[in-house]
């Protein structure tokens, strides 16, 4: 803005804006297209406008822009809608490359003052941001990105009234849900088969239908699909009235087509807007997800993927009654669990030691076992490994009836070999098929994970990693009884200690007696765990010995160096182990 004479105005929803002064400068009364054409700002009078704050360097912006382009192409023929790009790019070349993909208007890149002013006026704190201004000049919403993502062009003209109407429609659709309300979208009333045939949705009505949300490029989906194919084909062979409809979330049509060729069920067309609608409707949060729709069109279960992995065809028809049966099967399985039932599969009845030597699983029966799910590529795994090795050696020194078995999630044999070479225990061979079964049995969703198995072969805890981190070898054998003993020991240790105290090393705040898993004492700089006198605001720790040494000193304010606790020496403001 020439002379910088305009003041920044606070804009709220409902304010009436002068779009000319909002978008122009004293030297410019036009906006630009990506081909260089100039468009007079006056031509926007009476239109619904969207101000699109975005940049080429912003990943979420690049991901959102194609959706906005699609919406624009459908809305612009109305003649009452326009988008203006306000770039946050730092150089003109990046601006031009990004703007070349946009069919709408922009503030010229050269007018950086106006672009900055718009950022300030609309309090843009993050991008992409889409500010919607109605034809009357009032700000309708600054949440246009969320509105477009959730409702697309159905939300036009993006007013609060229209959004409420759509939400009411969704609630009504939930109340009156049917297979048609789920799968028919606008003019499309069919699903497609792998040979390209269009199959009317009506042919699926009255059947149990699994809506399979999947992404061909996602490894978890790639691992799960063959399991679902197996269940599908077994149910079809038995004559069950069951169908699957793929809800593809792929952006790449070629990868979808390649993957869909080998699948025996139906699908929505790739990039169909109904896919996004269904993902919102079922509040999709994980992949793979298989939603079961009953013969009456109502939702039977929100995700049976895990049940299919665990039980295969036995999970059908996925009803609440069936899940009660499965829970009973799981309970009986846990009660009957032995080391052999979880570690032996067919002729795979061994684990390996160094140099690949085979150790029969039968040799491990009656021992306390830790099953260690980990991988070389995983930084938290590499960070945890030294702590586990330290605990392993201490436990083995006390009890030889103890072992750890490494279950690798490494991506190749070389990585497995390198990681395993630094471990003093046993392992499943790399790529062993038993890994998948163990991961399902113990519901491994992240690594590192440490499962404790008792001498009977039953699971003691799946939280052994936390116990090792908190208590090291002292947590052995990881039972509830041992955890209670440790808690009692900690409570006894702290008897008589003040809950709060002041210390000269941290005069800013009181230190509070706190349970801390692992820390470095800011006094003696030694590692500590268990109790600490801690300041949460400053992340400051003192060993109780360091903190209480001063507390037990003379009351005249001196540190009492002449009478330190046995095994400790105080030098100035710091206590050290003697």
Buried (B, 14 or more C-beta within 10 A) or exposed (E): BEEEEBEEEEBEEEEEBEBEEBBBBEEBEBBBBBEEEEBEBEEBEEBBBBBBBBBBEBEEBBEBBEBBBBBBEEBBEEEEBBBBBBBBBEEEEBBBEBBEEBEBBBBBBEBEEBBEBBBEBBEBEEBBBBBBBBBEBBBBBBBBBEBBBBBBBBBBBBBEEBBEEBEEEBEEBEEEBBBEBBBBBEEBEBBBBBEEEEBEBEEBBEBBBBBBBBBBBBEEBBEBBEBBBEBBEBBBEEEBEBBBBBBBBBEBEEBBBEBBEEBEBBBBBBBBBBBBBBBEBBEBEEBBBBBBBBBEBEBBBEBBBBBBBBBBBEBBBBBEEBBEEBEEEEEEEEEEBBBBEBBBBEEBEBBBBEEEEEBEBEEBBEBBBBBBBBBBEBEEBBEBBEBBBEBBEBBBEEEEEBBBBBBBBBEEEEBBBEBBEEBEBBBBBBEBEBBEBBBEBBEBEEBBBBBBBBBEBBBBBBBBBEBBBBBBBBBBBBBEEBBEEBEEEEEEEBEEBBEEBBBEBBEEBBBBBBEBEEBEBBBBEEEBBBBBBBBEEEEBBBBBBBBBBBBEBEEEEEBBEEEBBEEBEBEEEBBBEE
